[in-house]
Amino acid sequence: MSKTRLFQAIKALDVDAVAALLDAQPELIRVIDDRRRNPLHFLCSLPADPRTSTRALALARRLLDAGPVPSDARRP
């Protein structure tokens, strides 16, 4: 499993790389980072930029389409 690659691809707003990782390993949608953020929460924590909003929205759609995001990611 490549949690690090997934979060790096999300940070880069690389929709194709995220899609490829999730297609190869659908369970990656359930990983959390060291701050207990799932992939969608991580994406939403990135700084907003009008120049990249189209890619960010496409990436959010892809993450949502990947399956249910655990709602308990912040619970200890």
C-alpha positions as CSV (number, residue, x, y, z in Angstrom):
1,M,0.0,0.0,0.0
2,S,1.4,3.4,-0.8
3,K,-0.3,5.9,1.5
4,T,2.6,8.3,1.0
5,R,2.2,8.3,-2.8
6,L,-1.5,8.9,-2.5
7,F,-1.1,12.0,-0.2
8,Q,1.7,13.3,-2.4
9,A,-0.5,13.0,-5.5
10,I,-3.4,14.7,-3.7
11,K,-1.1,17.6,-2.6
12,A,0.0,17.9,-6.3
13,L,-3.7,17.8,-7.4
14,D,-2.7,15.0,-9.8
15,V,-6.1,13.6,-10.6
16,D,-4.7,10.9,-12.9
17,A,-2.1,9.6,-10.4
18,V,-4.8,9.5,-7.6
19,A,-7.2,7.6,-9.9
20,A,-4.5,5.1,-10.9
21,L,-3.5,4.5,-7.2
22,L,-7.2,4.1,-6.2
23,D,-7.9,1.8,-9.2
24,A,-4.9,-0.4,-8.3
25,Q,-5.6,-0.3,-4.5
26,P,-9.2,0.8,-3.6
27,E,-8.5,0.3,0.1
28,L,-6.3,3.4,0.0
29,I,-9.5,5.5,0.3
30,R,-9.6,4.4,3.9
31,V,-6.0,5.5,4.9
32,I,-5.4,8.4,7.2
33,D,-2.3,10.7,7.6
34,D,-0.4,11.5,10.7
35,R,-3.0,14.2,11.6
36,R,-5.8,11.6,11.2
37,R,-7.2,13.1,8.0
38,N,-8.6,10.8,5.3
39,P,-7.8,11.6,1.7
40,L,-10.8,13.9,1.2
41,H,-10.1,15.8,4.4
42,F,-6.5,16.2,3.4
43,L,-7.5,17.6,0.0
44,C,-9.9,20.1,1.8
45,S,-7.1,21.2,4.1
46,L,-5.0,22.4,1.2
47,P,-4.8,26.2,0.5
48,A,-7.5,27.4,-1.9
49,D,-6.2,28.8,-5.2
50,P,-8.5,30.0,-8.0
51,R,-5.9,28.8,-10.6
52,T,-6.2,25.2,-9.4
53,S,-9.8,25.0,-8.3
54,T,-10.9,23.0,-11.3
55,R,-8.4,20.3,-10.6
56,A,-9.2,20.3,-6.9
57,L,-12.9,19.8,-7.6
58,A,-12.2,17.0,-10.1
59,L,-10.0,15.4,-7.4
60,A,-12.8,15.7,-4.8
61,R,-15.2,14.1,-7.2
62,R,-12.8,11.2,-7.8
63,L,-12.2,10.7,-4.1
64,L,-16.0,10.7,-3.4
65,D,-16.5,8.2,-6.2
66,A,-13.9,5.9,-4.7
67,G,-16.3,4.9,-2.0
68,P,-17.4,5.7,1.5
69,V,-14.9,7.9,3.4
70,P,-14.7,6.7,7.0
71,S,-16.6,9.2,9.2
72,D,-14.7,8.2,12.3
73,A,-11.2,9.3,11.1
74,R,-10.9,11.9,13.9
75,R,-11.9,9.6,16.7
76,P,-9.1,8.3,19.0
